[in-house]
Amino acid sequence: MSSYLSGSVTPFQKAIISLWFRAPAEALSSLKTFQTLNNGGVLPLLTFGKTSKTYEVITRPTGGGSYDEILYYTPTGHCDWTVLDRIPHNLESTGSENSEGPSRGDTDPSHLGIYKKDNGKYGLTLFLLTANVGDGLGFGLNSSSSVSSFGTGGATGEELDCGTESHWDFGTNSFESRGVAPDNPQVISFTAVDDGGVALGSRGNDFYTALDGITVQPDTWHHLLLSFDVSPRTHAESTSADSTLGDYGDSFSQRPGFLNHPGKIWAALDNVNHTGSSLRQISSEYVEKFIGPNEFASNNAMYAAESGQGGSSKEAGWSITGSWSTSSATGPAIEFTTSASPLLTDPFGIPVASNMTAHMKHVEMAEFQMWTGKTLDTGDASNRKLFIATKKSKTKQGNTLQPVKPDVAAETFGTPDILLHGSRKWIKGVNKGTKGDFGVVGRVEKYKPDPEIGS
C-alpha cells in the first residue's frame, strides 16, 4: 500500500528545509530516464502544488491586400519617368494572430526528489513551479513589421542619380517614392506582436530547477540542508541588433542581453556545501556570466537572456536600370520579468501529495524540518552544525555524522512550520511545528537504526 503524509502549508517564496533520507537501490533502478515526476522519472521526497497545463500555439494569417508593380521607362535618363505598365499583385496576408492550440501535457508540480542521470548515477532535483507565467514581450515569436517600396524602369545605360538619401523618411521608416517616381508602390506587412500571453502560456507556468549536479548513493542515509529565495523580480532581455545596408551606408550595432536580480539558493549534502553549476540546471555558459555561485534563474528568464532576437534592419538598393527597392524590419527584443509571486503549495505531501500518489516510490525519511519565509547560508559551517554533527556511530566503529536534536535549530530560526521528529510522530503524522498535523494515508512503518551518514 502506498503511504504518505498529507498536509497544508501557506504559499511561500523563501524556505529552509532539513531532511534525512535513504533511497533503496530497487526503487531508484526503476526510474525512467526522463527527469520529470509525471512520467516516472523522479523518486519524490516532497511534492506540493498542482500541475500546469501547456499547449501548442496556433498561428493564423490575417488581413490581406493588393499592390501594383509599376514599370517605367526613362527617356532622358534622369528621373523623368513615364509609366510603361502596371502589374497587379495580391497579398494573402499582412499579418498573423496567435491562439491556444492542442494540449502538450502537464508540467510537474513543485517537488524535491532523485532522478537517474545518463551515466547511470543518481542526482538530486529541485523543481519549483511558480504561480503564473510572468510578464513577457515578443516572447518566443518573431514580432516584426516591414515596409517595402519598389519600382522598375527600362535601362538607358546611364546611372540614375536622384538624390535617393533625401527620399527616405526615418520617422516612418518608409521610402517616400513620389519624389523619385510618381505612384511608386509601397508594400507594408506586419506580423502579430505577442505581449507574452499566448507564447508564455504555451510553456506553462514559469519554474526554477536546481541541485542537478549533486549526486546521491542508493541504500545509504543522506542529509540535505536546502534553502532558496524566489522573491526577487528577475528581469532578462535578449541580445538585439540594429543594422542598415545599401545606399544609407552600411552600419551595425549590437546591444548585449542581460539578466538582473536572479533568485538565491544554498545547499549542502552530508555536510558538504555546494555552489555554482552543481546547484542549478543551466542551458548555456552564456547565462552563467549573469549568475553568482548561490544564484539561479527561472526557465523563462534564462530563455530570454540567452536568445538573440530583436532589433531593426533597413535595406535600400538603387540600380543602373532604374530599379529602386527599400525595406525595413523591426522586432522587439525578447524581455521577461518574473512574477515573484508565492509558490503554489496546495496540496502538500511527504514524500508525495494526494495528487501525485501514482508516482510514489519506496523511500525512508527522517528528521524533517521546514521553515518558510526564511533563508540560511549552507556555506556557513555554523549553520550546518545546527542540523548535523559528528557523533559516535551506533552501527559501526568510529565517528559518523548524525542528526542534531531539532531544538537546537529552533533556538536560531524559531519553531519550524513543519517538524516531523521521532518514529511515533511520523507514523501518526504528528507535526510538532506551527502548521498543524498531517493526515496519514496508508501505513508508515518504523525503521531501524536511527539515521547516520553512510549507513
N, C-alpha and C positions, 0 to 999 in steps of 0.2 A: 504494500500500500504506500502511495506517495504521502509524505508528511511534510508540512511546512507551517510556519508561524505567520499569521495574517494580522496586520495592524494598520495604524493610521499615523501619518506624520504631516505636519503643516508644511506647505510648499516652502522651499528654501533656495538660496543661491550659494551659501557657504556651508561647509561641513568638515568635521573631523571624524574619522572612522578608525577604530582599532578592532582587529578581528584575527582570531586564530582559526586555521582551517587545515584539514588533511583530506586530499582527494585520492580515492582509490585508483590504481592503475587501470582496473577493469572499466571504471566509468569514463576515465579520460580516453582510453583507447577506442571507445565507441563514438567519439566526436567526429563529425564530418569536417572536411577541410574547407568549410566556409565560415568565416568569422562573424556569424550572426546568431542571435538567440532563437529566432523564429524557425530556422531550418535545422536546428540541432547541432550547430557548430560551436556552442558555448556551454560549458558546465557552469550554471549560475551559483553565485554565493549570496546575491542580493538583487532583487528587482523592484522597481517602483515606477508608477505612472502607466500610461496607456500607449498603444501603438499609434503611429501617424501614417495616414494613407499617402501614397504617391500616385502620380498619374502621368500619362503621355500628354504632350502639348499638341493640339491640332492647329495648324496654320492654314487659313483660308484666304484666297485672294479677294481683294475688294476694289471697288472703283472701276475705272476704265477711261477710255478717251481716244482721241484721234489727233493726227497732225499731218501736215503736208510737207513733203520734202520738195524744196523749190530748186529748180535748175536754172542757172543764169548763163549768159554769155557776156563777154566784156570787150566790146569793140574798141574802146580806147586803151584798155589795159590798166586803167587806174580808177577803180571804184565806180565806174559808170556802168552799172549792171542793169541788164534788161531781162525780165523773166522769160525763160525759154519753155519751161514746162513745170507742172506740179504733179507730184506722185503722192496719192493719199496713203496713209498708214493708220491702222487701228491698234490701240493698246488694249490687251485683255485685262490688265490690272495696273493700277497706280499705287498699290499698297497691299497690306495684309492685316488680318486680325487673328488673335490667338485665343483659344478656349481650352477648357479642361477636356481631356480625352479619356481613353480606357485606363483602368487601374493597372499600375505596375507592381502592386503588392504593398505590404505594410512595412514601415520602419520599426525596428525594435523599440520597446520601452527602455527607459534608463536601467542599466544593470552593471554589476560588478561580477566578473567571472573569470574562467580559464578557457583558453582556446588552444587548438593544435596548430603549431607552426608548420611551414612547408618542410622543414628538416626533421619533422617527427617529434620535436621537443614541444614543451607546453609553456605558454606565456599568460600573464595576467591581461585582462582587458577591462577598461572602464568606458562605458558609453553613457553619455548624459544628453537626454533629449530635452530641448528647450520647449517653452510653451507656445511659441509661434515662429514664423519664418524670418522675422526681422524686416528691415527696410532695404530695398534694393532699387537700382536704376540700370536699365539696359542689361539686366542680369541674364546671361545665357543666350541672348538674342542679338542679332546684328541690327541695332536700331540706327537707321541712317536715312538721309534724304539725298537726292541727287538732282542736279539741274544740267541739262544739255542743250546747247544751241548749235545748229549746223546748217550749212548750205553748200552747194557745189556749183562751180562755174566752169565754163569752157576755157581751155588753156589758150593763152595768147602768146606764150613764150616769154612773157615779162613777169617778174615778181610783183605781185600786187601789194603795195605798201599803203595801208590806210590808217596808220596810227592805231593799231589794234589795242595797245595798252589802255587807251582812253575809253575804250568801249566796254571794259569790264567794270561792273558795279560791285565793289567789295561789300557794300552794305547788304545787298540782297543775294550775293554770291551767284549772280547771273550775268549773261552776256547781253549787253544792250545792242541788239543786232541791227536796228534800223539805221544806225549811223554808218554801217558798212553796206548793208543790202536791204532794201525795203521788204517788209513782211517776212524776214528770215524766221524760220520756225524755232520754237523752243519747246523742249520736252521736259516735263517735271514729273518725278516719281518719288514716292515716299514708302518706306517700309514702316510697319507698325512700331511705335515706341512703347515698350512694355515697362511699366514702372516697377516691376518685380513681382506683381501679384500672381500672374499666371506662371511665369517661369520659375519663380521661387517655390510656389505652391506645388509644382510638379515634383519637386525634390523632397517634399515632406517638410516637417519641422526641422529647424536647424539643430545641429548636435555637435558635441565635443567627443573625441576619442582620445584615450590615454593609456599608459602603462604597457603598451605593446612590446617594449623592449625588455621587460622584466621576466625572467624565466623562473618557473617553479618546477619542483620534482614531485612525482606521484608517491603515494604511500608514506609521506613524511609530513610532520607538522610544520607549518609556516606561520609567521606573524606578519601581518600587513598593517602599517600605520600610514594612513592616507588623509590628505587634506586638499581641498580645492575651493576656488572662488570664481564663479562665473558672472559676477555682478558688473564688471567693467563693460562699458558700451564700446566694444571693439569696432573700429572703422577701417575699412580697407578699400583701396582703389587699384584698378589695373594700370599697367603701362599704356600710355596713349601717345600718338604721334601727330604731327602737323606737317604737311608737305605741299609744295607746289611744283608744277612741272610744265614746261612749254614756254610760251612767249613771255610769261611773267618773270622768267629766270628761275632755275631750279633751286629749291631750298628744302631742308628737312630739319625738324627739331623733335625731341622726344622728352616727355615728362615721365620719370620713372614711377612705378607703382609703389605703394606703401601700405603698411598695416600698423595701426596705433592702438594702444591700450588693450593688449591681449589678456586673457584670463590667467589665473595663478594656479599652480599645482605643486604639491610636495608629496613624496612617497618614500618609504623605507621598508624593505622586506628583510626580515630576520636580522634587524638592527643594522642593515647596510643601506645607507642613503643613496638615492638615485637622482640624477639630474640630466638635463639635456635630452637628446634624442630617445633615450630609453623610456622617458616619461610620456611620450606622445607619438602620434601617428602623423608624420609629415610627408606630404606627397612630393616635395622637391627641396633641394638645397636653397633655392631662391627664397622660400618663405622663412627658412631658418635664420636668415640675417635680421629678420624683424623680431625675433623671439628670444628671450633670455633663458637661462638654464632652468628656471622654475616657472615657465610660462607656457601656455598653449592657446591655440586659437580655434574657433569653431570651423566646421566644414565649409560653410558658405563664405566666411571671411577669408579663409585660405584660398578658396577658388577665385575670389575676386582679386586678391593680391597677386596671384601667380599668372593671371590672364594677361594677354597682350592685345586687348581690344579697345577701340575708341580712338577718337581723333578726327582729323579732317584732311582732305586732299583736294587739290584743284589741278586741272589739266587744261591746256589750251594748245591748239595747233593751227597753223596757217600755212597753206601750201602754195606752190607756184601756180597751181591750176586754178586758184581762186577758191579752194575748199577751206572752210573755217569750222572748227568744232571746239566746243568748250564743255567742260563738265566739272561738277563739284560734288563731293560726298562728305557728309558729316555723320558722326555717330558718337554718342556719349561714352565715356569710359565706364567700365563696369564698377559700380560702387555698392558697398554693402555695410550696414551698421547693425550689430546685434541688438536684440530687443532688451537684453539684460533683465528679462522677467524671471520670476522664480521657476525652478524645475517642476515638472509635473510629478506628483508623489502618490496619487491615489489610483489603484491600490498599492500598498507597501507590504512586502513579504520577505521572509528569510527562510530558506535560500531563494524562494520564488513567491510572488504574489499570486492571488487567486486566478488572474488572467493568464498566467504562464505555467500552470501545472503540467501541461503536456510536454514541457521541455525540461522538467526537473530530472536530475540525476543524483545518485547517492553521493553524499559528502558529509564529512564530520566537521563540526564547528564548535567553537567555544569562545568565551570571554568577549562578547560583542558589546562595544561601546560606541555611541554616536552622539555628537553634538551638532546642532545646526546653528547657523548664524555666526560661527566662529572658525578660525583657521589656526594652524600652527606650522612651524618650520621644522620638517623632519631632519634637516641638516644640522640642527642644534641637538647635540648628544644629550643635553639635559632634558629635552622634550621626550626623546625616546626612552629615557630611564624612568619616565612616569608610567610606562606600559610594559617594559621588558627589561629583565635584569639577569645577571649571572647568579646561578644558584647551583647547589649540589644536585646532580642528576638522580632521579628516583628510579631510572631504568638502566643506567649504565654507569661505569666508573667515571670519576672526574666531574667537572662542572659543565653546565649547559645553560642555555637561555630559557627562562620560564616566565610566565605572566606575573606581573606585579598586581597586588590587590587593587581593585578599582577605586577604593577610597583615596589612593594617592593622587591619581589624575583629577579626581573630583575636587581636591583641595586647590588645584590651579585653575581648572576650567568650569567649576561648578557641577551640579548634578547633571548628568547627560540626559538627552531626550530618550535614549534607549540604553538600557543596561541589562543584558542577559548574562547572569553570573551564577554558576553552580548548576549541576546536572538536574536537580529537582526543579529549579526555577525554569530551566529550558523546557523540560518535559511538560510543565504546566503552562508555559508561555507567560510567566510572571515577569513583567517589566519593572525593575526597580528604579527606572528613570522617571521622567516627568510626563510622558505621553500616554500612559495607560497600558494595560496588559494586552497581550496578543492572543488571538484565537488560534487554537491548535487544530489542525486538520490532519487526520491520520494519527500515527503513533511515533513520537520522538523517543528514540532509545538512548539509554545511558551508555557511555563508552568508558573504557579504562585503557591505560592510565591517564593521568592528567597531561595536558599538552606540554611538550618541550621541544625545542628546535632539534630536528634530526631524528626524532623517534616516531 
